[in-house]
């Protein structure tokens, strides 16, 4: 399905922050589907972006453009001539100065450039952090696309990532309405899965610390998880489907950290995975209820979290970020026999 017949004529799209974890997968899948992709990066010659040029179809249909979120002209040059924009570029930090201005003003610049270039649709990568940070929400309430994070609560808890992403998404909706831009928004939970890029991103560190021995305990917290390939597919799905509108929560399951380490221990017993919770005084945190029905209604099928965790660890091993320990003695004897 396509937005309209003009998509068959012009299949050029822009992906901002193309070298990132989610964005690299979006680029990969867009190229597989025959799109021509203009990716924005800070430095096209940086070795950390080399993986993009190695993707299937990259030689023929991928160009990398030097751009900065706070430089409107550089974004305009990349977006010009595109039928769609996937705006994934955003800082991931809890430093308020590094987070809020680039996230908010960068989003303004992208929407303005998209309006001027008359793109058909903008897909904005937001976060579950703009949805569920609300201390007044009852545990019985199902978290869906109508929910918004409480900005004062984000400020008071110094969660500048969720604050910056929430303000940026609100600005995106406001600007899109003012400029007449067709905007759809993706709100993924913590994203895991195989890395295409050579560097380790923030969400992968969340799992890596349990395997290296640097984390001696796990927190009494719950977290949503989703496979990076599913997130990339969902972006393309809501770009191509004419009926897509509004926000889309992209989540497969919500697990307690204790459940995560249990799965990792079963799959990879050779690593020093923590077995103790850092908080044994308070009751175990309960997963919140959520709905991913909007994406399922568009035909989305999610990868099970167990497979997602397994593929994350195997990717870290293959990329050399995680040593592959020798097998246990009994495993070694079994292999010899």
KASUL-V757867 format. One record per pair of residues at least 4 apart in sequence whose ideal C-beta (glycine too) atoms are under 8 Angstrom apart, sorted by sequence separation. I is the first residue (numbers start at 1). J is the second residue. D is the distance in Angstrom with one decimal. If there is no record, write none. Layout:
i j d
I J D
I J D
This chain:
i j d
3 7 5.2
5 9 7.3
6 10 6.2
7 11 6.5
19 23 6.8
20 24 6.4
21 25 7.4
22 26 6.4
23 27 6.3
24 28 6.4
25 29 6.3
26 30 6.1
27 31 6.3
28 32 6.5
29 33 6.4
31 35 6.6
42 46 7.1
45 49 7.9
49 53 7.6
50 54 6.8
51 55 7.3
54 58 6.7
57 61 5.2
58 62 4.1
67 71 6.6
71 75 6.8
72 76 6.1
73 77 6.6
74 78 6.8
75 79 5.9
76 80 6.0
78 82 8.0
95 99 5.9
96 100 5.5
97 101 7.0
98 102 7.0
99 103 5.9
100 104 5.9
101 105 5.5
102 106 4.9
103 107 6.5
104 108 6.8
105 109 6.4
106 110 6.5
107 111 6.4
108 112 6.2
109 113 6.1
110 114 6.1
111 115 6.4
112 116 6.5
113 117 6.1
126 130 5.1
127 131 7.7
128 132 5.7
129 133 6.3
137 141 5.1
143 147 5.2
149 153 7.2
150 154 6.7
151 155 6.3
152 156 6.1
153 157 6.2
159 163 6.1
160 164 5.8
161 165 6.3
162 166 6.0
163 167 6.4
164 168 6.1
165 169 6.3
166 170 6.4
167 171 6.2
168 172 6.4
169 173 6.7
170 174 6.4
171 175 5.9
172 176 6.0
173 177 6.5
174 178 6.5
175 179 5.8
176 180 7.9
197 201 7.3
200 204 5.1
201 205 7.5
202 206 7.5
204 208 5.9
205 209 6.1
207 211 6.9
208 212 6.1
226 230 5.6
227 231 7.1
228 232 6.4
229 233 6.2
230 234 6.1
231 235 6.7
232 236 6.9
233 237 6.1
234 238 6.4
235 239 6.4
236 240 6.1
237 241 6.0
244 248 7.6
255 259 4.2
256 260 7.5
257 261 6.5
258 262 6.4
259 263 6.6
260 264 6.4
261 265 6.1
262 266 6.6
263 267 6.2
264 268 5.8
265 269 5.9
276 280 7.5
292 296 6.0
293 297 6.1
294 298 7.3
296 300 5.5
303 307 5.4
304 308 6.9
305 309 6.3
306 310 6.5
307 311 6.2
308 312 6.5
309 313 6.7
310 314 6.4
311 315 6.1
312 316 6.6
313 317 6.5
314 318 6.3
315 319 6.1
317 321 7.8
327 331 3.7
328 332 7.0
329 333 6.5
330 334 6.4
331 335 6.4
332 336 6.5
333 337 6.4
2 7 4.1
18 23 5.0
19 24 6.3
30 35 4.1
41 46 7.1
44 49 6.4
53 58 5.2
57 62 7.0
93 98 4.9
94 99 6.9
114 119 4.6
132 137 7.6
149 154 5.9
154 159 4.7
176 181 4.2
195 200 7.3
200 205 6.1
209 214 4.9
210 215 5.4
226 231 5.8
239 244 7.6
255 260 5.4
268 273 7.3
295 300 4.0
296 301 7.8
303 308 5.5
316 321 4.5
317 322 5.1
327 332 5.1
2 8 6.5
17 23 5.1
18 24 7.0
31 37 6.1
43 49 7.3
52 58 6.3
53 59 7.6
68 74 5.7
69 75 7.3
79 85 5.7
93 99 5.1
137 143 7.5
141 147 7.7
154 160 7.6
175 181 7.3
176 182 7.5
195 201 7.5
209 215 4.2
238 244 4.1
316 322 4.0
317 323 7.8
326 332 7.2
16 23 7.4
30 37 5.2
55 62 6.9
67 74 3.9
68 75 8.0
91 98 5.5
176 183 3.8
237 244 7.3
264 271 7.3
277 284 7.8
317 324 5.1
15 23 5.4
41 49 5.1
66 74 6.6
67 75 5.4
91 99 5.1
114 122 4.9
154 162 4.7
155 163 6.0
200 208 6.6
210 218 7.1
265 273 4.9
292 300 7.6
327 335 6.8
18 27 5.5
53 62 7.1
65 74 7.5
154 163 3.9
195 204 6.6
264 273 5.1
313 322 6.9
27 37 5.5
52 62 6.5
67 77 7.4
137 147 7.1
173 183 6.7
238 248 5.8
265 275 7.5
292 302 7.1
15 26 5.6
53 64 7.7
67 78 5.2
91 102 5.2
111 122 6.7
132 143 5.1
172 183 6.2
192 203 6.3
15 27 5.4
27 39 5.9
52 64 6.6
65 77 6.7
90 102 7.2
91 103 6.2
110 122 7.2
131 143 6.2
151 163 6.3
154 166 6.5
173 185 7.7
191 203 5.1
192 204 6.9
261 273 5.3
39 52 6.3
65 78 4.1
90 103 5.2
134 147 6.8
149 162 5.6
172 185 7.0
190 203 5.2
261 274 5.9
131 145 7.5
134 148 7.4
136 150 7.1
192 206 7.9
234 248 6.6
261 275 7.1
15 30 7.2
49 64 6.3
132 147 6.4
134 149 6.1
135 150 6.7
151 166 6.0
192 207 6.3
23 39 7.5
90 106 7.1
131 147 5.0
133 149 3.6
134 150 4.7
151 167 7.1
169 185 6.3
190 206 6.3
234 250 5.1
13 30 6.3
89 106 6.6
107 124 7.1
131 148 6.7
132 149 6.6
133 150 6.1
149 166 4.8
206 223 7.7
130 148 6.7
131 149 6.3
135 153 5.4
148 166 7.0
18 37 7.6
130 149 5.4
134 153 6.7
231 250 5.4
258 277 6.2
19 39 7.5
44 64 3.9
69 89 5.8
87 107 6.9
129 149 6.5
133 153 5.9
230 250 6.9
257 277 7.7
18 39 2.8
44 65 7.0
69 90 8.0
133 154 5.5
13 35 5.5
15 37 5.9
18 40 6.1
19 41 5.1
44 66 5.7
230 252 7.1
11 34 6.4
12 35 7.2
13 36 7.5
14 37 7.6
15 38 7.5
16 39 8.0
17 40 6.7
18 41 5.5
34 57 7.8
39 62 6.5
41 64 5.4
43 66 6.5
87 110 4.7
11 35 4.9
12 36 4.4
13 37 6.0
14 38 4.7
15 39 5.0
16 40 4.7
17 41 7.3
31 55 5.6
32 56 6.5
37 61 6.3
39 63 7.2
40 64 7.7
41 65 7.4
42 66 7.0
226 250 5.4
11 36 5.9
12 37 7.7
13 38 7.3
14 39 7.5
15 40 7.3
27 52 6.0
31 56 6.2
32 57 6.9
36 61 4.4
37 62 4.9
38 63 5.5
39 64 5.1
40 65 5.2
41 66 7.0
42 67 7.7
85 110 6.5
226 251 5.3
227 252 6.8
12 38 6.6
14 40 6.8
31 57 3.8
35 61 6.9
36 62 7.7
37 63 7.6
39 65 6.8
40 66 7.8
41 67 7.3
42 68 6.6
133 159 6.6
225 251 7.3
226 252 4.9
258 284 7.1
19 46 7.8
24 51 6.6
28 55 5.1
31 58 6.3
34 61 7.7
38 65 5.8
40 67 3.8
224 251 4.5
225 252 6.0
24 52 6.5
27 55 6.5
28 56 7.7
224 252 7.9
225 253 6.0
256 284 6.3
19 48 6.1
85 114 5.0
133 162 5.0
224 253 7.2
225 254 7.7
256 285 6.1
19 49 4.4
31 61 5.9
129 159 7.6
224 254 4.9
225 255 6.3
18 49 7.4
31 62 6.3
70 101 7.5
79 110 7.5
223 254 7.0
256 287 6.7
19 51 7.7
70 102 6.3
129 161 6.1
130 162 6.9
222 254 5.5
223 255 6.4
255 287 6.8
19 52 6.3
69 102 5.2
80 113 7.9
129 162 3.6
133 166 7.6
190 223 5.4
192 225 6.0
222 255 6.7
254 287 3.8
18 52 6.1
40 74 7.6
75 109 5.3
79 113 4.6
85 119 5.5
127 161 7.8
189 223 7.2
190 224 6.0
192 226 7.5
193 227 4.6
194 228 7.1
222 256 5.2
223 257 6.7
254 288 6.2
27 62 6.9
40 75 6.9
70 105 5.8
75 110 5.9
79 114 5.9
82 117 6.3
84 119 5.6
87 122 6.2
90 125 7.1
127 162 7.3
130 165 5.1
189 224 2.8
190 225 5.5
191 226 5.9
192 227 6.7
193 228 3.7
194 229 7.9
221 256 7.4
222 257 7.5
225 260 7.9
69 105 7.2
70 106 6.2
81 117 7.1
83 119 6.1
84 120 5.7
85 121 7.8
87 123 7.1
129 165 5.0
130 166 4.3
189 225 6.1
190 226 7.3
191 227 7.7
192 228 6.7
193 229 5.9
220 256 7.8
221 257 5.6
254 290 6.2
69 106 2.9
72 109 4.5
76 113 4.4
80 117 5.0
82 119 5.6
83 120 5.1
84 121 5.1
85 122 4.7
86 123 4.9
87 124 4.9
88 125 4.2
129 166 7.0
189 226 5.3
191 228 5.1
220 257 7.4
223 260 7.4
40 78 4.8
71 109 7.7
75 113 4.6
79 117 4.8
84 122 7.1
85 123 7.2
87 125 6.5
127 165 4.5
188 226 5.6
219 257 5.2
70 109 7.0
84 123 7.1
86 125 7.3
126 165 6.0
130 169 4.8
218 257 4.1
251 290 5.7
267 306 7.6
38 78 5.3
69 109 6.4
72 112 6.7
76 116 6.6
79 119 6.8
191 231 5.5
218 258 6.1
252 292 7.6
38 79 7.7
69 110 7.5
72 113 6.5
76 117 7.2
249 290 6.3
251 292 5.3
126 168 7.4
145 187 7.3
218 260 7.3
249 291 6.7
250 292 6.9
263 305 7.5
267 309 6.8
38 81 7.9
126 169 4.5
188 231 4.9
218 261 5.2
249 292 5.4
263 306 5.6
267 310 5.4
38 82 6.3
124 169 7.0
186 231 7.1
249 294 7.0
250 295 6.2
264 309 6.2
268 313 5.7
18 64 6.7
126 172 7.7
188 234 7.9
248 294 5.3
249 295 7.3
263 309 5.5
267 313 7.0
247 294 7.9
248 295 5.2
124 172 5.1
186 234 6.1
246 294 7.7
40 89 6.7
186 235 5.6
260 309 7.1
264 313 7.2
122 172 8.0
210 260 7.4
252 302 4.1
255 305 6.5
16 67 7.3
210 261 5.8
251 302 8.0
252 303 6.6
253 304 8.0
186 238 6.7
252 304 6.9
253 305 4.8
16 69 7.4
207 260 7.7
211 264 7.0
252 305 5.4
122 176 7.0
184 238 4.7
210 264 5.9
244 298 6.5
271 325 6.8
184 239 7.3
243 298 7.6
270 325 4.4
131 187 5.4
218 274 5.2
252 308 7.0
270 326 7.8
130 187 6.3
207 264 7.4
211 268 6.9
217 274 5.2
220 277 5.4
238 295 7.9
241 298 5.6
270 327 7.0
213 271 7.8
216 274 5.7
218 276 7.5
219 277 7.4
220 278 6.7
237 295 7.4
270 328 6.5
16 75 7.4
122 181 5.6
124 183 6.2
126 185 5.0
128 187 5.4
212 271 7.8
213 272 4.1
215 274 5.6
217 276 4.8
218 277 5.9
219 278 5.5
220 279 3.9
269 328 7.4
26 86 5.5
100 160 6.5
104 164 6.8
122 182 7.0
123 183 8.0
124 184 7.4
126 186 6.4
127 187 6.1
128 188 6.5
184 244 5.2
187 247 5.6
189 249 7.8
211 271 4.5
212 272 7.7
216 276 7.5
217 277 6.2
218 278 6.8
219 279 7.1
238 298 7.0
99 160 4.8
103 164 4.2
107 168 4.6
111 172 6.1
121 182 4.6
122 183 5.0
123 184 5.5
124 185 4.8
125 186 5.4
126 187 5.0
127 188 6.7
128 189 4.5
184 245 6.2
185 246 7.1
186 247 7.9
187 248 6.4
188 249 8.0
189 250 7.0
210 271 7.7
211 272 7.7
217 278 4.0
234 295 5.6
237 298 5.4
16 78 7.7
26 88 6.7
99 161 6.0
103 165 6.3
106 168 7.7
107 169 7.8
119 181 7.4
120 182 6.5
121 183 7.5
122 184 7.6
123 185 7.6
124 186 7.1
128 190 8.0
184 246 6.8
185 247 4.6
186 248 5.5
187 249 5.0
188 250 4.1
189 251 4.3
211 273 6.6
220 282 6.2
237 299 7.1
23 86 7.3
100 163 6.8
104 167 5.3
108 171 6.0
112 175 7.0
121 184 6.6
123 186 6.4
125 188 7.4
184 247 7.8
185 248 6.9
187 250 6.4
188 251 7.2
210 273 5.3
222 285 5.1
237 300 6.3
14 78 5.4
94 158 7.0
96 160 4.3
99 163 7.6
100 164 4.4
103 167 7.2
104 168 5.0
107 171 5.5
111 175 4.1
115 179 3.7
184 248 7.1
186 250 5.7
210 274 6.3
220 284 6.4
221 285 5.6
222 286 7.0
14 79 4.9
23 88 4.2
94 159 6.9
95 160 6.7
99 164 4.0
103 168 4.1
107 172 5.0
111 176 5.8
114 179 7.8
115 180 6.7
189 254 7.6
220 285 5.3
222 287 4.7
22 88 5.6
23 89 7.3
94 160 4.9
115 181 5.1
222 288 6.8
224 290 6.8
234 300 5.8
93 160 7.4
94 161 5.4
96 163 7.6
100 167 6.7
104 171 5.5
108 175 5.8
112 179 6.7
114 181 5.5
233 300 7.2
14 82 4.6
20 88 6.0
93 161 6.6
96 164 7.6
107 175 7.4
111 179 6.1
12 81 6.0
13 82 5.4
16 85 7.1
20 89 7.0
92 161 6.6
12 82 5.1
13 83 6.2
14 84 7.4
15 85 7.9
16 86 7.0
18 88 7.9
111 181 5.7
230 300 7.2
10 81 7.9
12 83 6.1
13 84 4.4
14 85 4.8
15 86 4.6
16 87 5.0
17 88 4.9
10 82 8.0
11 83 6.9
13 85 6.8
14 86 7.1
16 88 5.9
17 89 2.7
111 183 7.5
230 302 5.5
10 83 4.6
13 86 6.6
15 88 6.5
16 89 3.9
17 90 7.0
91 164 7.4
230 303 5.5
90 164 7.9
229 303 6.8
90 165 7.1
227 302 7.2
7 83 5.9
226 302 6.9
227 303 3.9
6 83 6.9
90 168 7.1
3 83 7.8
225 305 4.9
227 307 7.5
3 84 7.9
227 308 4.4
226 308 7.3
225 308 6.2
225 309 7.8
227 311 7.5
87 172 7.9
16 110 6.3
128 224 5.8
145 246 6.1
23 125 8.0
145 247 4.1
207 309 6.9
211 313 6.6
22 125 6.3
145 248 6.8
145 249 5.9
144 249 6.6
207 312 5.4
211 316 7.4
143 249 7.3
207 313 7.1
204 312 6.7
208 316 6.2
92 201 7.4
207 316 7.9
92 202 4.7
125 235 7.1
193 303 7.8
212 322 7.1
211 322 5.9
123 235 5.3
204 316 7.2
7 120 7.0
208 321 6.8
6 120 7.2
208 322 6.7
123 238 6.0
193 308 5.7
4 120 7.3
123 239 5.0
131 247 7.8
192 308 5.1
200 316 7.9
3 120 5.0
192 309 6.6
194 311 5.3
3 121 6.2
121 239 5.8
131 249 6.6
193 311 5.5
194 312 7.1
192 311 7.9
193 312 5.8
192 312 4.6
194 314 7.5
195 315 5.2
126 247 7.3
128 249 6.8
194 315 3.8
195 316 7.5
198 319 7.0
200 321 5.8
193 315 7.3
128 251 6.8
195 319 5.9
55 196 7.8
51 196 5.3
143 288 5.6
51 197 5.6
143 289 6.5
144 290 7.2
145 291 7.9
51 198 6.4
88 235 8.0
139 286 6.7
142 289 4.5
143 290 4.4
144 291 4.3
50 198 7.7
141 289 7.3
142 290 6.6
143 291 7.1
48 197 6.6
86 235 5.8
139 288 7.0
140 289 7.5
142 291 5.4
144 293 7.8
145 294 6.1
48 198 5.8
139 289 7.9
144 294 7.8
47 198 7.5
48 199 5.7
86 239 7.1
84 239 5.5
132 288 6.5
132 290 7.8
22 188 7.4
25 193 7.9
28 196 6.4
22 191 6.0
21 191 6.6
25 196 6.3
24 196 4.1
24 197 5.3
21 195 6.7
21 196 7.7
21 197 6.3
20 197 7.1
19 197 6.0
21 201 4.3
20 201 7.0
21 203 6.9
21 204 7.3
29 229 7.7
25 228 5.2
29 232 5.1
33 236 6.9
25 229 6.0
28 232 7.3
29 233 6.3
22 228 6.1
25 231 7.2
26 232 4.6
30 236 6.6
21 228 6.3
25 232 3.7
29 236 5.9
22 231 5.5
26 235 5.4
22 232 6.3
26 236 7.0
22 235 7.8
13 239 7.7
7 240 7.8
3 239 7.8
3 240 6.9
2 240 5.9
4 242 7.5
1 240 5.6
3 242 5.6
1 241 5.5
2 242 7.7
1 242 6.7
